[in-house]
Amino acid sequence: MMCYIRKSMKIVMFTDAYWPRVNGVTVSVDSFSHALVRAGHQVMIVCSSYPETSDTEYISGTGERENSAGEPSVIRVPSMPSPITKEDRLALAHKWFWVSKQIEAFDPDILHVNTEFVIAEFGFQYARLHYLPVIYTFHTMWEDYIRNYIPLLPDFFLRFITRRVLKNIMRRADRIIVPSSHTLALIKEYKVRKETYLLPTGVDPVLFRREKAETDEFRARMEKQYPIIKGKRILLFAGRIGKEKNISFLLEILPAIIEKHPEVILLIAGNGPDLYDLKKESEKLEINGFCLFTGYLARRDLALTYTMSDIFVFPSLTETQGMVTIEAMLSGTPVVAIGEMGTLEVMGGDNGGFMVKNDPGEFIARICELLEDDELYRRKVEEARIHAQTWTIDVMAKELEKIYRSSLDAWPGKRAG
């Protein structure tokens, strides 16, 4: 059997979520696509358009302009608002022919589906018509999340429908990627007999290593914009502001931390459907003077926010990957996080901080230890930087290349190039 010998590959990634939508899928697609381009491959991203974007270009999360040299090309499919969440978009299905013509011109070797919605169908349909292998990454634990979006339907019914949809997608894929051992266990539970690979998303180390002068300048700018943080030690949460992130946990423990350390402020960076409710909750708890909600931050500003913060606090119980903990560690910021699901996997214990149980007392105690013990804090900063190196995007992208090549080598319709 003839081997697939083309050194560089042409890859099309399909995703409904991409910049300016901020979530784990966006970051994964963006990070892998740029790492693959750096490795010499050509990447096209097919994604939904957003009101803030045009169909031809958009400033990506890295701060670079799409379609410029060294960037993946991006095809934005006209879309409509999602009926479930106002943050998300659904691509218009009748744009299939328009999309397929652009993919044909690109002439891909392999397709990579990172979604379960309309754009996933574009990927599977193109694979079927053009006889190409298709990889599917199971990013989101929809069984855990779906009730947050459709709360009025019974939980058992939502789980039943979710499983049916996911199983259908997995059976149509040639190979499956999962970002954590928890999702790998779920694949086994679904009894989907497809070759499955465990591959977390890596983090770009260049983006999350900032110079002290740049950080100092950024902090001065932030203090001017938000005088409340001046002279404060910052506990940072970064991520989507939704129920699944368990942010109320942080608001509830903040009074106990302030009692011991009145110099502390909780900075919550991100946007999402629960932002208004959490602001109201902070007022009800009378901690709004010690709590700052910045809203959405661009990736570069977020990287600088990690660097200027003292401790990254992460209470999520349903995180598929928990890569924000690695972003914080690359920035030299120790982490206190609840050890569940993806967070448990990427931290692997008290590496670069403390991984604790879902217990307010333990969470508070670990934060206070880091605030009070300078030697412990210094040790955890160094530990964080070392541990984060094993989770960089270029390391993970090499593994993704191997998955692509092994899929192409096993594909009966492969070509020499």
C-alpha atoms as one frame of an Amber mdcrd trajectory, in Angstrom:
protein
   0.000   0.000   0.000   1.384   3.385  -1.031   2.351   5.699   1.841   1.157
   9.264   2.162   4.363  11.172   1.432   3.353  14.844   1.215   5.472  16.623
   3.838   3.131  19.531   4.429  -0.619  19.087   4.816  -3.644  21.155   3.898
  -6.084  21.068   6.799  -9.587  22.498   7.085 -10.881  23.113  10.616 -14.643
  23.482  11.068 -16.016  25.350  14.076 -19.159  27.294  14.909 -17.256  29.246
  17.594 -14.353  31.521  16.656 -13.192  35.042  17.485 -14.721  37.308  18.689
 -16.619  34.543  20.563 -14.464  33.689  23.563 -14.541  30.092  24.764 -12.359
  26.998  24.935 -13.211  25.851  21.411 -12.176  29.214  19.951  -8.862  29.136
  21.803  -8.213  25.513  20.810  -8.865  26.085  17.096  -6.897  29.337  17.091
  -3.927  27.886  18.990  -3.651  24.667  16.985  -4.154  26.387  13.629  -1.356
  28.892  14.264   0.996  26.170  15.569   0.304  24.039  12.484   1.004  27.006
  10.185   4.290  27.618  12.023   5.137  23.946  11.427   4.772  24.484   7.662
   1.199  23.338   7.009  -1.640  25.264   5.382  -4.810  25.701   7.453  -8.253
  26.968   6.553 -10.819  27.712   9.281 -14.515  27.571   8.405 -16.522  29.367
  11.094 -19.619  31.463  11.730 -19.631  35.185  11.103 -20.448  37.559  13.955
 -21.906  41.077  13.798 -18.471  42.449  14.779 -16.738  40.760  11.834 -16.744
  41.048   8.090 -16.730  37.989   5.872 -13.159  38.565   4.767 -11.070  39.554
   7.740 -10.995  40.049  11.485  -8.350  40.796  14.053  -7.774  37.427  15.720
  -7.064  36.722  19.365  -3.318  36.844  18.754  -3.582  40.415  17.531  -2.626
  39.451  13.982  -4.741  40.005  10.900  -6.250  36.877   9.420  -5.192  35.915
   5.903  -1.827  37.661   6.291   1.443  35.770   5.907   1.874  33.051   8.507
  -1.814  33.005   9.385  -4.569  30.467   8.716  -7.120  31.568   6.131 -10.593
  32.109   7.566 -13.929  31.577   5.810 -16.731  33.260   7.743 -20.137  31.799
   6.944 -23.108  34.196   7.148 -25.073  33.315  10.267 -28.067  34.062  12.448
 -28.371  34.422  16.246 -28.580  31.185  18.198 -32.053  30.619  19.699 -30.456
  29.307  22.909 -27.680  31.811  23.741 -27.291  35.385  22.539 -23.473  35.024
  22.486 -23.492  32.301  19.824 -24.289  32.168  16.120 -25.625  29.457  13.823
 -24.290  29.323  10.270 -26.891  29.474   7.511 -27.276  25.961   6.092 -28.096
  27.178   2.571 -24.556  28.608   2.315 -23.224  25.051   1.912 -22.522  25.384
  -1.849 -20.692  28.696  -1.361 -18.538  27.153   1.404 -17.823  23.947  -0.530
 -16.525  25.879  -3.539 -14.008  27.717  -1.365 -12.866  24.483   0.259 -12.474
  22.875  -3.172 -10.190  25.724  -4.234  -8.093  25.084  -1.105  -7.835  21.345
  -2.020  -7.517  19.892   1.520  -5.924  16.609   2.584  -7.825  16.182   5.839
 -10.795  17.733   7.667 -11.065  18.475  11.385 -14.518  19.098  12.903 -14.573
  21.024  16.209 -18.325  21.525  16.611 -21.660  19.722  16.687 -23.826  22.237
  14.859 -24.383  23.484  11.289 -20.718  23.876  10.404 -20.074  20.308  11.574
 -22.549  19.198   8.910 -20.585  21.168   6.316 -17.465  19.220   7.301 -19.054
  15.780   7.277 -20.857  16.474   4.003 -17.673  17.644   2.303 -15.803  14.575
   3.590 -18.486  12.259   2.198 -18.613  13.904  -1.234 -14.848  14.227  -1.655
 -13.824  11.014   0.095 -11.553  12.581   2.727 -10.776  11.508   6.299 -12.453
  13.578   9.012 -11.273  13.990  12.610 -13.725  15.108  15.304 -12.679  16.749
  18.580 -15.170  16.278  21.413 -14.572  19.606  23.190 -17.668  20.177  25.294
 -19.323  18.044  27.975 -22.769  18.869  26.651 -24.510  16.555  29.105 -23.235
  18.767  31.932 -23.795  22.099  30.176 -27.043  21.745  28.237 -29.323  22.301
  31.236 -27.804  25.775  31.642 -29.073  26.671  28.158 -32.462  24.866  28.173
 -33.534  24.842  31.847 -37.266  24.223  31.264 -36.958  20.708  29.829 -36.441
  17.650  32.078 -32.813  16.726  32.709 -33.222  13.083  31.616 -34.728  14.190
  28.293 -31.910  16.670  27.612 -29.307  14.000  28.354 -31.049  11.490  26.085
 -31.166  13.910  23.129 -27.600  15.107  23.748 -26.255  11.556  23.729 -28.082
  10.722  20.514 -26.611  13.769  18.755 -23.078  13.159  20.021 -23.090   9.445
  19.184 -24.266  10.234  15.661 -21.410  12.687  15.145 -18.781  10.330  16.568
 -19.908   7.466  14.348 -19.513   9.651  11.257 -15.954  10.657  12.171 -12.988
   8.498  11.195 -11.077   9.258  14.376 -11.889  11.115  17.587  -9.822  13.445
  19.776 -10.724  14.132  23.404  -9.041  16.771  25.588  -9.185  14.916  28.928
  -9.388  11.449  30.474 -12.876  12.321  31.726 -14.151  12.767  28.172 -12.253
   9.633  27.136 -14.199   7.682  29.764 -17.440   9.125  28.397 -16.561   7.929
  24.872 -16.187   4.399  26.272 -19.516   4.769  28.032 -21.096   5.770  24.700
 -19.661   2.537  23.194 -18.441   4.327  20.088 -15.903   2.027  18.437 -13.596
   4.542  16.832  -9.878   5.091  17.369  -9.703   7.811  20.021  -6.771   9.985
  21.061  -6.269  11.969  24.258  -4.912  15.396  23.282  -5.409  18.547  25.372
  -5.085  22.007  23.873  -1.708  23.569  24.489  -1.008  27.185  25.373   1.143
  29.636  23.428   4.105  30.391  25.729   5.084  33.536  23.793   1.711  35.185
  24.408   1.787  34.511  28.154   5.319  35.617  28.927   5.360  39.389  29.280
   8.236  41.684  30.262   8.109  43.460  33.629   8.167  46.927  32.039   5.217
  46.025  29.813   3.323  44.593  32.806   4.033  47.676  34.936   2.808  49.955
  32.152  -0.340  47.852  31.756  -1.024  47.884  35.510  -0.691  51.669  35.594
  -3.192  51.903  32.744  -5.590  49.514  34.510  -5.298  51.469  37.779  -6.157
  54.649  35.930  -9.202  52.967  34.386 -10.148  51.092  37.581  -8.847  53.051
  40.638 -10.339  50.329  42.875  -7.333  48.047  42.169  -4.635  50.578  43.091
  -2.321  49.122  45.722  -4.321  45.891  45.888  -3.190  42.263  45.697  -5.206
  40.671  42.927  -7.037  37.368  42.969  -7.891  36.720  39.326 -10.615  34.659
  37.700 -10.638  34.569  33.882 -13.154  32.792  31.702 -16.717  32.721  30.484
 -19.120  34.257  32.996 -21.642  31.421  33.165 -23.157  29.168  35.810 -20.924
  26.264  34.830 -17.848  28.190  36.042 -19.114  28.238  39.671 -18.067  31.895
  40.141 -20.574  32.381  42.971 -18.250  30.176  45.036 -15.588  32.908  44.837
 -18.016  35.655  45.825 -19.174  33.635  48.823 -15.646  33.023  50.173 -14.352
  36.539  49.486 -15.614  38.077  52.772 -13.577  35.536  54.788 -10.454  36.337
  52.763 -10.987  40.104  53.078 -11.342  39.740  56.850  -7.765  38.436  57.016
  -6.417  40.353  54.022  -8.244  43.636  53.366  -5.581  44.476  50.753  -7.073
  41.867  48.405  -9.410  42.419  45.450 -11.126  39.819  43.286 -10.779  40.656
  39.578 -13.196  38.766  37.297 -12.184  39.001  33.620 -14.596  37.791  30.968
 -18.086  38.094  29.615 -21.125  35.861  29.590 -24.809  35.482  30.419 -24.387
  35.630  34.214 -22.374  38.850  34.386 -25.299  41.022  35.516 -26.472  38.472
  38.112 -22.996  38.130  39.605 -22.633  41.902  39.900 -25.930  41.970  41.778
 -24.765  39.108  43.991 -21.575  41.002  44.877 -23.714  43.993  45.910 -25.967
  41.767  47.999 -22.923  40.313  49.780 -21.597  43.875  50.240 -18.271  43.004
  48.589 -18.652  45.143  45.454 -15.891  47.401  46.845 -13.558  44.390  46.719
 -14.731  42.935  43.440 -14.065  44.161  39.889 -15.746  42.874  36.725 -13.746
  43.973  33.679 -15.834  42.286  30.984 -14.134  40.924  27.884 -10.359  41.393
  27.595  -8.377  40.916  24.369  -5.901  38.017  24.571  -2.860  40.269  24.934
  -4.525  42.272  27.716  -5.610  39.047  29.380  -2.013  37.790  29.306  -0.877
  40.995  31.014  -3.717  40.675  33.540  -2.447  37.209  34.477   1.041  38.597
  34.943  -0.012  41.518  37.141  -2.184  39.295  39.357  -0.994  37.587  42.537
  -3.075  34.372  42.499  -5.293  32.770  39.884  -8.457  31.331  41.462 -10.504
  28.769  39.550 -13.584  27.110  41.099 -15.087  25.458  37.966 -16.472  21.942
  38.505 -17.231  21.078  34.866 -14.113  22.191  32.992 -13.260  19.969  30.041
  -9.619  21.078  29.994  -8.866  23.855  32.480  -6.186  25.380  30.257  -6.625
  28.794  31.885  -4.674  27.356  34.826  -1.746  26.706  32.462  -2.056  30.224
  31.007  -1.759  31.589  34.553   1.234  29.367  35.316   3.074  30.389  32.134
   2.565  33.957  33.353   4.228  33.075  36.670   0.973  33.293  38.647   0.299
  30.504  41.176  -3.097  28.793  41.013  -5.668  27.711  43.578  -8.280  25.562
  41.842 -10.879  22.924  42.604  -9.527  19.593  41.353 -12.314  18.414  39.079
 -12.343  17.065  35.504  -9.934  18.892  33.161  -8.404  21.001  35.934  -7.484
  17.825  37.787  -5.720  16.566  34.684  -3.694  19.628  33.719  -2.581  20.490
  37.258  -1.944  16.874  38.243  -1.788  17.804  41.927  -0.257  20.809  43.679
   1.895  21.748  40.704   2.293  25.508  40.457  -0.218  26.160  43.218  -2.790
  24.119  45.090  -5.479  21.796  43.787  -8.174  21.547  46.449 -11.481  19.823
  47.110 -14.811  21.567  46.608 -14.518  22.956  50.112 -14.669  26.703  50.932
 -12.482  26.356  54.038  -9.672  24.607  52.173  -9.860  27.057  49.270  -9.617
  30.036  51.648  -6.750  28.454  53.616  -4.632  27.852  50.511  -5.142  31.409
  49.251  -4.129  32.807  52.618  -1.024  30.581  52.749   0.168  32.029  49.446
  -0.600  35.580  50.566   1.230  35.156  53.877   4.268  32.977  53.098   6.711
  34.732  50.762   9.018  31.712  50.430   6.097  29.391  49.595   4.837  31.915
  47.051   8.258  32.215  45.368   8.537  28.416  45.189   5.096  28.072  43.625
   5.893  30.742  41.009   8.938  28.777  39.811   7.045  25.500  40.017   4.229
  26.995  37.919   6.559  28.071  35.106   8.266  24.664  34.966   5.017  22.664
  35.047   3.404  24.799  32.329   6.215  24.023  29.847   4.850  20.506  29.293
   1.517  21.991  28.114   2.694  24.368  25.417   0.886  24.460  22.073   3.877
  23.453  19.943   4.290  20.249  21.980   0.596  19.422  21.522   0.564  20.406
  17.834   3.282  17.822  17.123   0.951  15.178  18.551  -1.915  16.490  16.420
   0.311  16.214  13.320   0.939  12.553  14.180  -2.809  11.919  14.418  -3.380
  13.552  11.019  -0.547  11.624   9.373  -1.605   8.298  10.850  -5.180   8.951
   9.627  -3.913   9.779   6.140  -1.614   6.753   6.026  -4.534   4.477   6.919
  -6.912   6.167   4.456  -7.629   3.981   1.409  -7.994   7.005  -0.876  -4.675
   8.620  -0.009  -2.489  10.308  -2.552   1.192  10.893  -2.984   2.070  14.562
  -3.165
